[in-house]
Amino acid sequence: MALYIALLIISFTFYIWTDLRRHIHMMQLNSYRNERFFDWMKDQKRTEASYVMFGLIIANLTFTKMLAPNIYLLMHATLFLVLRVIRKKQQEKKPLVFTWRVRRLLVTFTVLCTVMFLALCYLFRATVTYDITFLLGIVNLFLPVLLLIANRINQPFEKKIALGFTRDAMERLASSPDLKIVGITGSYGKTSTKYILHQLLSVKYQVLMTPESFNTPMGVVRTIREKLNGTHQIFIVEMGAKNIGDIKEICDIVSPDMGIISSIGEQHLETFKTIENVIETKFELAEAVAAKKGTMFLNYNNEAIRRQKISAPMVRYGVANGKETPQKHYDVWAENLSSGPHGSTFDLCQPGGSRMAFETRLLGPHNVQNILAGAAVAMALGIRLEQLVPAVRRLEPVPHRLQMLKNKGRYQIIDDAFNANPEGAKAAVETLGTFQGFRVLITPGMVELGEKEESLNREFGFQAARHCDYIILVGYNRAKPIKEGALKAGFSEDNIYTAKDIYDALKMADTLADGLKPEEGPMVVLLENDLPDNYLEA
Amino acid sequence: MKINVGVFFGGKSVEHEISVISAAQTMAAIDPAKYQIVPVYITKENEFYTGEALIEIRNFADLPKLLEKCQRVHLLKEKGKTYLLRYPAKLFGSPVLTALDVAFPVVHGTNVEDGSLQGFFELHDLPYTGPDVCASAAGMDKWVMKCVLQGAGLPVLPGYCFQSSLYYVRSQELIGKLESMFEYPMIVKPVNLGSSIGISKASDTQSLKDAIELAAAFSGRILIEPVVVDLKEVNCAVLGDFEYTQASACEEPIHTDDILSYRDKYMGGAKQSAGQGSKGMGSAKRRLPAEIPAETEEQIKDLAQKAFIAMNCSGVARIDFLMDMTDGQIYINELNTIPGSLSFYLWEAAGMSFPELTDQMIQLALKRDRQKKTLVWSNETNILSNFNDYGVKGAKGAKGARL
């Protein structure tokens, strides 16, 4: 009989594995924050698990006593096996990474399930044979909750590990006293600015930067421990934030010598709640830099940034709009800006009449602001302006940020999949508008904008209408305001298609390309914002 | 945090011992405050060893005993870093000995200076000092070097290169051709060896045959050049890379035989005290600075830098010139992409200390590596793998796996 119980347990584990894996993946994507996981969890309907539970209850109450125990167990083992096999395989965009933390979580989860299981057996005086299936059904149904508890149990231990790593990282930084540390933050543009700064500073220095999506305290710690070595002279730290204190946390670890704030806008409003909180958090960088008597580099095109007063010495950069006297407002500014499908040209000006012409292949006029930031820091670190001209010329686009993909297919693709803020989206469609031919926008809409999500998406639709010829929306619900906005601007409903998911959207793009007449021109597609798996509409 | 510098020396080359000397001198010169020196010795069987004992040249007197005190290692690139691993691996614990940030090859001769070792570093993504694979290979082959310099419009002696096996098959025809091309005396060189090994002069048909047979023992290809009878030899070193060069002081090597021999280069030197042994190129006899008029010196320094750039060298190279005293013509004789003792004595004469020289070489290595990489990381969104059908090269395509 023990054999049959073992078979049942194995079969059950096999069955819940895909579900468990998906939940752990969501936990990972939510940075192991229980509040965020809970927010996702409560929107999930555990339909399949409920049906299974229901079926097991019926089985238990009706014909169980008629069968021999072993047959009963075998029958249920087979049932779980079948359920697993017929389950649909889900496509994952960013797969689960089996880190040590995940493994620890799995161990705790298993122990927790076993304990709970045994406790239930004892409490209900369950007969191991007949009632075991019923109890397995409970584990299956409450799997998300159990995972949440397991995560909570592991938290103190994980915190201790994280602290040890952080201390190690700070020691390594201390052992390189000549290392210059530049912090970059902003609601948007920080990754682009980081890449640009890295390429410009590499003209003269060995530069280390935090990689994509490593803009959290643990990400920075990991970069230091895994990548920092004696050759590095400059360390660029991108600092991301969703709550007040997030930037300060990173600054406490790295102690930046200089800082760039690329912009302040409406992003992550779900967690920040108000724009004032965003401003306060971003300027935590300015406080840290001021403590080290360093310089802040601020985007003075941004109104929220302009209004803040800081104690640290600052370099103000921005694009002059021709109406004001630039020297009064900026320390480094751009004039004669011209943007189009081939990039931008501008003059970089400084007080005293200094002026130098620059050219870049990067798309989008807002990238010129990012270049100004990079150039200003580079000059402060001793690189001459003339050396920057070829470097700016050679700038490559950051992957998935208004990145032109070189393809031999039927249409040109501008990949802006990683952008998700209103300013960036506006700039992206405006850039699309400068292209000749048949212009298509594919977007699921913007997220994490809290209460304003609907109105901002509607405004996006309104703007998009003027710059493209066809709109493909991904997902019915979130993208609806975009459609409303576009229609309000007079866009024809015939030229809007709502796709189920991104694969469906791309198929539609193909269909459009097939039906394109030669005089309608080359087709260009803008992929605006691609959402990670935890945003998929169920 | 110090920079970990792997100093690689030795190798399966006829100049193995010279390299040991050059490396010992280099390791003594590298600034220990800024750099962590990790000596890596390559035996003649191409086995790699590391250990503190390798820094002291005296220990090389008894090689087997020295190797017993050392740890055999191999290189491994893992997650963006290059490591020296113990071989064989220990039963428990990590096999990692240390990470290397930059390699400093101090090697001479075929199998090491000809791009082999450089290619090895390239495959491990390890930045290294000195010339890259192409410059190393070109610099090691006297004929290729001659063609490149000639193509760049720089003055070289005429020459003729042939397969040594051809000599054995058609020796009459070959000798006849050579005698019609050049006048005696001629100089016969194996195309890809250094330190004057296998080189001899020929003053008549018989000595020509002897010289060719000697060279053929060392190399499959042989270069013949006419001899500049009334000559002055001048050497000049250059430090830099493709966009910046700097010339050292010029020297006149003095030779005891007809040509500057192995003996002259490494075993001469009036100032050798007992037990000190050879000081590598440092102990060769020379006139430093060279006794030449100032404008000739300028001309030579200028030609040296032009040759350096034509061959796309990096780090320190020493360019050897021949001056025909009858008409004042200056010819480039050869270019040493990793010169003996790194020509430190030429740099000291120009006012640059050996430690500073090594520091500049390491910075140049890091600069070259930095220019190779533009983006550090890249991350792909999976959805674009769908575009495979339409010609866009999926996740590993145009913008994908860039370094």
Boltz contact constraints between the chains, C-beta under 6 A:
constraints:
  - contact:
      token1: [A, 93]
      token2: [B, 382]
      max_distance: 6.0
  - contact:
      token1: [A, 175]
      token2: [B, 1]
      max_distance: 6.0
  - contact:
      token1: [A, 176]
      token2: [B, 1]
      max_distance: 6.0
  - contact:
      token1: [A, 202]
      token2: [B, 370]
      max_distance: 6.0
  - contact:
      token1: [A, 206]
      token2: [B, 366]
      max_distance: 6.0
  - contact:
      token1: [A, 211]
      token2: [B, 377]
      max_distance: 6.0
  - contact:
      token1: [A, 212]
      token2: [B, 377]
      max_distance: 6.0
  - contact:
      token1: [A, 212]
      token2: [B, 379]
      max_distance: 6.0
  - contact:
      token1: [A, 229]
      token2: [B, 101]
      max_distance: 6.0
  - contact:
      token1: [A, 230]
      token2: [B, 1]
      max_distance: 6.0
  - contact:
      token1: [A, 230]
      token2: [B, 2]
      max_distance: 6.0
  - contact:
      token1: [A, 230]
      token2: [B, 3]
      max_distance: 6.0
  - contact:
      token1: [A, 230]
      token2: [B, 101]
      max_distance: 6.0
  - contact:
      token1: [A, 231]
      token2: [B, 3]
      max_distance: 6.0
  - contact:
      token1: [A, 231]
      token2: [B, 101]
      max_distance: 6.0
  - contact:
      token1: [A, 231]
      token2: [B, 366]
      max_distance: 6.0
  - contact:
      token1: [A, 399]
      token2: [B, 378]
      max_distance: 6.0
  - contact:
      token1: [A, 399]
      token2: [B, 399]
      max_distance: 6.0
  - contact:
      token1: [A, 400]
      token2: [B, 381]
      max_distance: 6.0
  - contact:
      token1: [A, 405]
      token2: [B, 392]
      max_distance: 6.0
  - contact:
      token1: [A, 406]
      token2: [B, 398]
      max_distance: 6.0
  - contact:
      token1: [A, 407]
      token2: [B, 391]
      max_distance: 6.0
  - contact:
      token1: [A, 407]
      token2: [B, 392]
      max_distance: 6.0
  - contact:
      token1: [A, 408]
      token2: [B, 391]
      max_distance: 6.0
  - contact:
      token1: [A, 409]
      token2: [B, 390]
      max_distance: 6.0
  - contact:
      token1: [A, 409]
      token2: [B, 391]
      max_distance: 6.0
  - contact:
      token1: [A, 409]
      token2: [B, 392]
      max_distance: 6.0
  - contact:
      token1: [A, 417]
      token2: [B, 381]
      max_distance: 6.0
  - contact:
      token1: [A, 502]
      token2: [B, 383]
      max_distance: 6.0
  - contact:
      token1: [A, 506]
      token2: [B, 386]
      max_distance: 6.0
  - contact:
      token1: [A, 530]
      token2: [B, 381]
      max_distance: 6.0
